[in-house]
Amino acid sequence: MLKVPEYIAELKPYVPGKPVEELERELGIKDSVKLASNENPLGPSEKALEAIDERLLGSLNRYPDGGGYYLKEALAQRLGVAEEEIILGNGSNELLDVAVRTFMKPGENAVMAWPSFVVYPMSVQAQGGTATMVPLTDFRHDLEAMALAVTPETKIIFIANPNNPTGTINTAAELDALMARVPEDVLVVLDEAYYEYVTGTSYADSMKHFRAGRNVLVLRTFSKIYGLAGLRVGYGIARREILAEMDKVREPFNTSTVAQAAALAALKDEEHVGRSRRINGEGKEFLYGELGSLGVRYVPTEANFVYMFVQDARKTYEALLMRGVIVRPMGPEALRVTVGLPEENRRFVAALGETLKERR
Ligand SMILES: Cc1ncc(COP(=O)(O)O)c(C=O)c1O
């Protein structure tokens, strides 16, 4: 009989959504809109697609460049850091997992907010660690309470800024206060998957703490504004001593040839990033107005999704699904809806309006 450690046996797997095509077949619907995974509705940058050319495809018999030379070089230039201060990952998801495996032993602890990105507690449990989940205050990370939750066993603090699923940010003053209290043997993971969407001027400056030589790992990704979620490429920025340890733990070829080339081109396509940001800003404003008219309470967002409150989120989710709109239920009374293209936002609002009317 194969035995797994208890903490693995008790781990609840991440449940991926069904492929859209399969869902449509089962429900007998067509032209559904997917607003469930905070992807870029504009699609990938044309330049990224062009970079996946014949020459590149013809080289797929070779392993990728395990050091990610060109992508790291471009990121280093863009960010004003050294190449050794960057690590590439199979999505930023892999990097937070590598951080856990590098810096935490079974029995040790990580502090995180809740609700926040579901992968943090899963990754910690997979390592046999314990997760202290500090409730959000006003839908934001309570960084003071999180600092107080640190014990001698704590090795990592996770901060999603903006937070998923609420779209809220923490301010520079709040992060500074937390950093002033964090012990020297704790790594602070500053997960900035939605960094490029933020417009709030008080947004915390994670790079300041990196430059000050603190134990921070700043995580960003090509999955969101760059529109490359399917290719799986993200990056981390940290002191070289931190990354030297993580480099031992990551897989040698963790980002593919195609992913590296497309990410490099996407990074340079500022027009696509700008357009994505603009569409998102307009979509947010549209949704705020329509949700207001429907009397649906929501949390103003700094990301590309909106957290909103409905009665019986599961039923609302199912009713929306029957109308071909796929969103994400979050607990009993909330939905998280990705900001889509104008037509997709209209489809969502119309479907939500009908669903709420049916209830009355
Ligand atoms: C807060 C947060 N962090 C990290 C990720 C992981 O993104 P990826 O692995 O695609 O870079 C996500 C994805 O939804 C997220 O919402």
The ligand as an ORCA input file, in Angstrom:
! r2SCAN-3c Opt
* xyz 0 1
  C      -2.832     36.848     -7.087
  C      -2.349     35.884     -8.111
  N      -1.083     35.465     -8.046
  C      -0.584     34.601     -8.931
  C      -1.362     34.096     -9.950
  C      -0.755     33.086    -10.860
  O      -0.598     33.518    -12.121
  P       0.366     32.816    -13.162
  O       0.864     31.540    -12.554
  O      -0.456     32.578    -14.355
  O       1.493     33.769    -13.373
  C      -2.684     34.493    -10.066
  C      -3.539     33.941    -11.130
  O      -4.722     34.074    -11.186
  C      -3.198     35.404     -9.120
  O      -4.475     35.824     -9.165
*
